[in-house]
Amino acid sequence: MSPRRVTLAEVAKQAGVSPTTASLVLSGRGRELRISQSVEQRVLQAADELQYRPNIVSVGLRTGTSRTIGFVSDTVATSRLAGDMIKGALEAAREQGMMLFIGETEGDAELEQGLLQAMHDRQVDGIVFASMFTRAVKVPAGLTAGPAVLLNAVPKRASALPSVVPDEVEAGRTAARILLDAGHRDGIHLIGAGPRIRDVPPESLAAVERVTGIREVLGQAKVRIASGRVCADWQPEYGYEATRELLEHAQPRALICLNDRIAIGAYQALDDFGCKIPADVSIVSFDDHPIAQWIRPKLTTVALPHYELGRKAVEVLLAEINRDVETVGTTAPQGETYRVAMPVRVRDSVASPGA
């Protein structure tokens, strides 16, 4: 049996004030309506002593809000890699006294539509629409009924919805700078995509942006990308096959692998050919998969900031929810894209040429 909820009337009685005065103080409007500081303190002390909690349903009816956020994703909730996105979202919501309702579509369009409708039926104040991998998405009609934010996704067509994504272009720049700073100028090959921007797996936004950043920095340094090999899927076996093919025709000095799973395959292929990392071949990668810290030598990589992405999405959504009412009814602006920095994890897989 749940404990009995303390009522507002009981708080008012203990503080020696009217229920209206108690309500105004607890809603944060005491100073606005010139309620004295001593009265305000008595009400707050009484609420604390009685462990008073506001009735969320009543507050929602009065304010028109439910203090809840919907979080709808494809496979983020069940992924070990991207689970920190939800952790960041949960903590940002909790700090603002909000609850998060989490639903997962598994990529099923019908299930997605039903989940979005269910969120609206429960009168959530806004929705975070998240993707496991950074990609362009067709904005579901169910997101246009209220405040919403795209997380790890951008709209395929012009949309008023804001997007929160990792800064993949800057991550590509960072990976290239790591090799340049180590002294590499020749024999730099890409595994997973490239060398041209259009040489990427289908619908891989991360690949396009990472290669863009890599090409920009190497081009500015007048360093030519020796070759690039597109991997249809960014998994170890594809990285292994691509690196073996490279080693049969060339002696690389450095590899930029488009993610850590590809790098794992590259490690295996290099070992097959008797190449030592980083003495013979340096490797830099992306994502900071947990395995990056376990393989030997430990992998230098540019990390996906899953936790920070989740936090930022909720912060942007709350700003949308609290947007000035004067904007209601005006023409919707083009949604802003918020890029979250991808930090470097410097480990042991990069050295100067011939070190």
Secondary structure, 3 states (H helix, E strand, C coil): CCCCCCCHHHHHHHHCCCHHHHHHHHCCCCCCCCCCHHHHHHHHHHHHHHCCCCCHHHHHHHHCCCCEEEEEECCCCCCCCCHHHHHHHHHHHHHCCCEEEEEECCCCHHHHHHHHHHHHHCCCCEEEEEEEEEEEECCCHHHCCCCEEEEEEEECCCCCCCEEEECHHHHHHHHHHHHHHCCCCCCEEEEECCCCCCCCCCCCHHHHHHHHHHHHHHHHCCCCCCEEEECCCCCHHHHHHHHHHHHCCCCCCEEEECCHHHHHHHHHHHHHCCCCCCCCCEEEEEECCHHHHCCCCCCEEEECCHHHHHHHHHHHHHHHHCCCHHHCCCCCCCCCEEEECCCEECCCCCCCCCC
